[in-house]
Amino acid sequence: MKVFIGYISLSGNTEKMAVIIKDRLAACGCEVELERLDTIETDTLKDYDLVLIGSYTWNKEELPYEAMEFYEELGQADVQGVKAACFGSDDLSYTDTYTAIDMLLKKMKGHGAYVYEETLKIHQKTTTYNQIKMCENFADQVLMWSNKRKKWRLFSRSRVLNILHYVKSASL
């Protein structure tokens, strides 16, 4: 499975999350590409089987300026059918936390992406051990969700075409 992880990080917390998720998915046999959001073209998201987007929330309730171009291009890009999930870190002292993650998730869903509804949101002061466990669990859950979507599409297509066959499920 070909996976893209794009992120923006100011303090390094979201970048650490992205690396942990990357390592976990790579250990599961995925081909993972990790890149900053401010350097990618949104049109390339269609080339991946799974896309994970990570961000922090800037200035209490805003999308970081490094992610603004990516966010705006999402409105014009063809992300129809792309399987996506979002993650990020934030400071709980803000009144409205994790706004950037929710904005990115909503934008992708609004433009036809299949979105994993549960996001990974970690407070910037979370201990390293808990952060690693949360990131690894998130990677496992997103991968299982992504594989289920693939099997369901295959099953649905087979039912429509009235093709009978047995699909052996793979375990992680």
ZAMAR-102200 format. One record per residue (C-alpha): residue in three letters; x, y, z. Coordinates in nm, 4 decimals. Layout:
% ZAMAR-102200
[r ALA [X Y Z]]
...
% end
This chain:
% ZAMAR-102200
[r MET [0.0000 0.0000 0.0000]]
[r LYS [0.1325 0.3428 -0.0968]]
[r VAL [0.0849 0.6009 0.1810]]
[r PHE [0.1479 0.9753 0.1907]]
[r ILE [0.1935 1.1632 0.5175]]
[r GLY [0.1942 1.5415 0.4913]]
[r TYR [0.2453 1.7607 0.7958]]
[r ILE [0.3176 2.1083 0.9268]]
[r SER [0.4943 2.1491 1.2589]]
[r LEU [0.6085 2.4527 1.4544]]
[r SER [0.7303 2.3102 1.7850]]
[r GLY [0.8213 1.9692 1.6438]]
[r ASN [0.5324 1.7818 1.8083]]
[r THR [0.3323 1.7226 1.4909]]
[r GLU [0.6503 1.6207 1.3083]]
[r LYS [0.7246 1.3644 1.5816]]
[r MET [0.3714 1.2296 1.5420]]
[r ALA [0.4186 1.2022 1.1645]]
[r VAL [0.7463 1.0120 1.2046]]
[r ILE [0.5961 0.7681 1.4566]]
[r ILE [0.2996 0.7032 1.2264]]
[r LYS [0.5347 0.6619 0.9284]]
[r ASP [0.7503 0.4098 1.1143]]
[r ARG [0.4461 0.2101 1.2226]]
[r LEU [0.2973 0.1966 0.8718]]
[r ALA [0.6352 0.1059 0.7214]]
[r ALA [0.6645 -0.1779 0.9758]]
[r CYS [0.3273 -0.3037 0.8484]]
[r GLY [0.4655 -0.3236 0.4942]]
[r CYS [0.3424 0.0072 0.3548]]
[r GLU [0.5482 0.2218 0.1198]]
[r VAL [0.5383 0.5561 0.3032]]
[r GLU [0.6357 0.9018 0.1810]]
[r LEU [0.6693 1.1799 0.4402]]
[r GLU [0.6744 1.5460 0.3364]]
[r ARG [0.5896 1.8929 0.4646]]
[r LEU [0.2536 2.0287 0.3479]]
[r ASP [0.4027 2.3501 0.2153]]
[r THR [0.6076 2.1584 -0.0444]]
[r ILE [0.3493 1.9284 -0.2040]]
[r GLU [0.1055 1.9577 -0.4905]]
[r THR [-0.2496 1.8573 -0.3974]]
[r ASP [-0.3031 1.6942 -0.7369]]
[r THR [-0.0564 1.4196 -0.6404]]
[r LEU [-0.2779 1.2961 -0.3548]]
[r LYS [-0.4666 1.0761 -0.6029]]
[r ASP [-0.1463 0.8742 -0.6537]]
[r TYR [-0.1666 0.7277 -0.3019]]
[r ASP [-0.3805 0.4542 -0.1486]]
[r LEU [-0.3973 0.6433 0.1810]]
[r VAL [-0.3255 1.0061 0.2754]]
[r LEU [-0.2614 1.1308 0.6287]]
[r ILE [-0.2474 1.5045 0.6995]]
[r GLY [-0.1026 1.6521 1.0191]]
[r SER [-0.1143 2.0076 1.1472]]
[r TYR [-0.0997 2.2215 1.4567]]
[r THR [-0.3468 2.5009 1.5298]]
[r TRP [-0.1971 2.8460 1.5010]]
[r ASN [-0.2824 3.1540 1.7047]]
[r LYS [-0.5570 2.9886 1.9057]]
[r GLU [-0.7989 2.8985 1.6258]]
[r GLU [-0.6379 2.9275 1.2857]]
[r LEU [-0.4759 2.7167 1.0190]]
[r PRO [-0.0965 2.7666 1.0119]]
[r TYR [0.0210 2.9994 0.7364]]
[r GLU [0.2402 2.7160 0.5962]]
[r ALA [-0.0755 2.5098 0.5375]]
[r MET [-0.2893 2.7855 0.3844]]
[r GLU [-0.1800 2.7236 0.0242]]
[r PHE [-0.2399 2.3484 0.0631]]
[r TYR [-0.5837 2.4201 0.2148]]
[r GLU [-0.6816 2.6550 -0.0687]]
[r GLU [-0.5578 2.4112 -0.3363]]
[r LEU [-0.7698 2.1339 -0.1820]]
[r GLY [-1.0737 2.3263 -0.3038]]
[r GLN [-0.9553 2.2933 -0.6643]]
[r ALA [-0.7851 1.9519 -0.6512]]
[r ASP [-0.9481 1.6247 -0.7463]]
[r VAL [-0.9512 1.4301 -0.4196]]
[r GLN [-1.2645 1.2340 -0.5067]]
[r GLY [-1.2246 0.8839 -0.3625]]
[r VAL [-0.8959 0.9525 -0.1816]]
[r LYS [-0.8847 0.7772 0.1582]]
[r ALA [-0.7665 1.0297 0.4158]]
[r ALA [-0.7140 1.0805 0.7876]]
[r CYS [-0.5969 1.3767 0.9962]]
[r PHE [-0.3844 1.4209 1.3074]]
[r GLY [-0.2123 1.6958 1.4989]]
[r SER [-0.1092 1.8618 1.8207]]
[r ASP [-0.2386 2.1660 2.0018]]
[r ASP [-0.2178 2.3637 2.3233]]
[r LEU [-0.5205 2.3020 2.5452]]
[r SER [-0.4974 2.6551 2.6858]]
[r TYR [-0.6735 2.7747 2.3694]]
[r THR [-1.0496 2.8187 2.3901]]
[r ASP [-1.1179 2.6290 2.0674]]
[r THR [-0.8573 2.3546 2.0332]]
[r TYR [-0.7579 2.1502 1.7278]]
[r THR [-0.9379 2.3836 1.4860]]
[r ALA [-0.6840 2.3370 1.2033]]
[r ILE [-0.7197 1.9573 1.2059]]
[r ASP [-1.0980 1.9847 1.1917]]
[r MET [-1.0778 2.2408 0.9086]]
[r LEU [-0.8559 2.0126 0.6979]]
[r LEU [-1.0789 1.7116 0.7635]]
[r LYS [-1.3936 1.9025 0.6699]]
[r LYS [-1.2357 2.0418 0.3507]]
[r MET [-1.1234 1.6981 0.2306]]
[r LYS [-1.4599 1.5417 0.3098]]
[r GLY [-1.6407 1.8262 0.1349]]
[r HIS [-1.4480 1.7570 -0.1857]]
[r GLY [-1.5227 1.3856 -0.2049]]
[r ALA [-1.2440 1.2206 -0.0058]]
[r TYR [-1.3284 0.9166 0.2056]]
[r VAL [-1.2362 1.0436 0.5490]]
[r TYR [-1.1545 0.8465 0.8619]]
[r GLU [-1.3827 1.0263 1.1066]]
[r GLU [-1.1647 0.9815 1.4159]]
[r THR [-0.8739 1.2224 1.4295]]
[r LEU [-0.5632 1.1895 1.6424]]
[r LYS [-0.5338 1.4968 1.8624]]
[r ILE [-0.2498 1.5176 2.1095]]
[r HIS [-0.1810 1.7908 2.3627]]
[r GLN [0.1673 1.9309 2.3135]]
[r LYS [0.2690 1.8336 2.6663]]
[r THR [0.1748 1.4653 2.6323]]
[r THR [0.4473 1.2324 2.7582]]
[r THR [0.6613 1.0632 2.4984]]
[r TYR [0.5444 0.7122 2.5887]]
[r ASN [0.1743 0.8038 2.5673]]
[r GLN [0.2340 0.9958 2.2456]]
[r ILE [0.4051 0.6976 2.0829]]
[r LYS [0.1270 0.4592 2.1871]]
[r MET [-0.1459 0.6944 2.0657]]
[r CYS [0.0278 0.7452 1.7299]]
[r GLU [0.0898 0.3736 1.6783]]
[r ASN [-0.2707 0.2882 1.7659]]
[r PHE [-0.3947 0.5574 1.5276]]
[r ALA [-0.1749 0.4212 1.2467]]
[r ASP [-0.3080 0.0684 1.3087]]
[r GLN [-0.6708 0.1844 1.3129]]
[r VAL [-0.6373 0.3937 0.9958]]
[r LEU [-0.4658 0.1074 0.8143]]
[r MET [-0.7399 -0.1388 0.9139]]
[r TRP [-1.0074 0.1127 0.8097]]
[r SER [-0.8345 0.1682 0.4772]]
[r ASN [-0.8106 -0.2038 0.4085]]
[r LYS [-1.1773 -0.2570 0.4996]]
[r ARG [-1.2802 0.0146 0.2543]]
[r LYS [-1.0840 -0.1627 -0.0193]]
[r LYS [-1.2445 -0.4991 0.0583]]
[r TRP [-1.5908 -0.3415 0.0729]]
[r ARG [-1.5442 -0.1795 -0.2696]]
[r LEU [-1.4302 -0.5130 -0.4133]]
[r PHE [-1.7260 -0.6909 -0.2550]]
[r SER [-1.9744 -0.4255 -0.3732]]
[r ARG [-1.8367 -0.4297 -0.7281]]
[r SER [-1.8521 -0.8087 -0.7337]]
[r ARG [-2.2132 -0.8025 -0.6151]]
[r VAL [-2.3106 -0.5533 -0.8840]]
[r LEU [-2.1421 -0.7612 -1.1542]]
[r ASN [-2.2795 -1.0814 -0.9960]]
[r ILE [-1.9317 -1.2331 -0.9661]]
[r LEU [-1.8920 -1.4966 -0.6966]]
[r HIS [-1.5494 -1.5387 -0.5471]]
[r TYR [-1.3736 -1.5910 -0.2172]]
[r VAL [-1.1415 -1.3175 -0.0905]]
[r LYS [-0.8879 -1.4265 0.1683]]
[r SER [-0.8454 -1.1517 0.4259]]
[r ALA [-0.4998 -1.0412 0.5266]]
[r SER [-0.4047 -0.9834 0.8859]]
[r LEU [-0.1682 -0.7215 1.0166]]
% end
